[in-house]
């Protein structure tokens, strides 16, 4: 995930203002999207077109002469390890306008207001509801809407999904009850609705943005929204063997932790696993792989619009990805520098790559034995090669 976030900033997202749009759904739609990924993909297309149209109009352009794009991370989890399918969408804060010379010029758009977010949420809710009705997945009466009886596949995972979405215990003697929570802070009356549009259970937020020169902040944002579901740092065991998970942000009622029995914890993890062959990162508009505008707007300049890149497609996939060595990627993604000595600051080079588990174990065991018996030996001072020996030959 960390590598994908770094590559996304380096090769896809342009050096323009980028805004994060977060859309969450009511419980019934989360349940539908978890069991029917193909429906979730169609709904994502509806959401993208609604926001893209808003940006084009906000920039004072028409859809014939301007276009935008987005990268979407489909998250499946909430802060309490509950199943919460929602979209994190990274849009440029503006649109690309066609130029006579074939280039694309960026035109900024102002940040959305709370009223505009509410109107957008209303548009999305209306279009998604109409789509689900046409698909026979949603039924309406005079008072409310509800999923059709055949909207969800009959699958053994269905009960686990339902319990995880509604914060209930799925397995064990306490099945069906609310998840046990631990409140260690007083309740807060502070409102958190500024800059959020809410309609019919949908919530649209667009308060996080980065400037064109804030590439490190953008990468931090990409790492955050592509993070794994479970944080090891917030996971611990209680004295009676239950699993305690600390919330990233306390709830308004003061809840800071959730407690799970071991069997229920396994059920929660099972509910968070996506179905096989389902892509949770999507590219839209000018960032889509087959877009003829991709090469014009992305830092890597790769795409159908770049004739030089198309002509170079005869090279292997490994050669096309060789812009960084694996050592450079270690430093870029994980901040591990193996080319610089941590003791003297001198340059280092790789002399061997050991992959055999048995050899690795022997080396580690030898180092551990050496440390246990005499402690780590101090490194000798660096010196020049002995006279008469060629440089680079060491004994």
Buried (B, 14 or more C-beta within 10 A) or exposed (E): BBEBBBBBBBEBBBBBBBBBBBBBBBBBBBBBBBBBBEBBBEBBEBBBBBBBBBBBBBBEBEEEEBBBBBBBBBBBBBBBBBBBBBBBBBBBBBBBBBEEEEEBEBBBBEBBEBEBBBBBBBBBBEBBBEBBBEEEBBBEEEEEBEBBEEBBEEEEBBBBBBBBBBBBBBBEEBBEEEBBBBEEEEEEEEEEEEBBBBBBBBBBBBBBBBEBEBBEBBBEBBBEBBBEBBEEEBEEEEEEEBBBBBBEEBBEEBBBBBBBBEBBBBBBBBBBEEEEEEEEEBBBBBBBEEBEBBBBBBEBBBBBBBEEBEEEEEEEEEEEEEEBEEBEBBBBBEEEEBEEEEEEEEEEEEEEEEEEEEEEEEEEEEEEEEEEEEEEEEEEEEEEEEEEEEEEEEE
